[in-house]
């Protein structure tokens, strides 16, 4: 959460980049083939617009901004998890036996994150508000997404995937997840330090921009070699969501 000039510039750059990439997908008719990308970009754009509006209306230190920030962060981390799930499905289109295990692992992982976050919350319920459960859950799921995305990248190398576009999309998500994971750790190591919190916000925005540039290159310049299931990618996204 940062209202410095640099933070505002990076926020505007992120909004413009997200909107431009969404418009490109729409004009090229890539909504179905790039369903996960479009969904995650839409959540990113909605998050940035909501935060910017509340920040302008109520200020950085207002309770309204606090609740909007972490509520939209919850939306963002759930959409990121779904994007990772979709990319796993796309990677396993020719590996159905492997997908049977992966589609069990993914929802179990989410259940485990919810359980751990709940245990931590209940253990400290006397000094924590429910909003802090959301904060704890978001941080745990961000780290989990980073681990899953790393495993996905290793899986692509193991199966010798020829889907170069998917490889870049996975790398873009890795950049996106690395920012929150590193900055959450920094804030925990330096509690209450304003500099650490300001730096964490800047790093997260820079990571988001880096991920957007990688995704833009992947979508615009790298051929989509994904195999369609039943002729479309959207049912695949629905299939993934149905198992979570």
Secondary structure, DSSP 4 states (H G I P E B T S, - for coil): ---SHHHHHHHHHHHHHHHHHHHHHHHTT-TTTTHHHHHHHHHHHHHHHHHHHHHHHH-TTSHHHHHHHHHHHHHHHHHHHHHHHHHHHHHTTT-HHHHHHHHHHHHHHHHHHHHHHHHHHHHTTTT--HHHHHHHHHHHHHHHHHHHHHHHHHHHHHTT---HHHHHHHHHHHHHHHHHHHHHHHHHHTTT-HHHHHHHHHHHHHHHHHHHHHHHHHHHHS---PPPBTTBSHHHHHHHHHT-
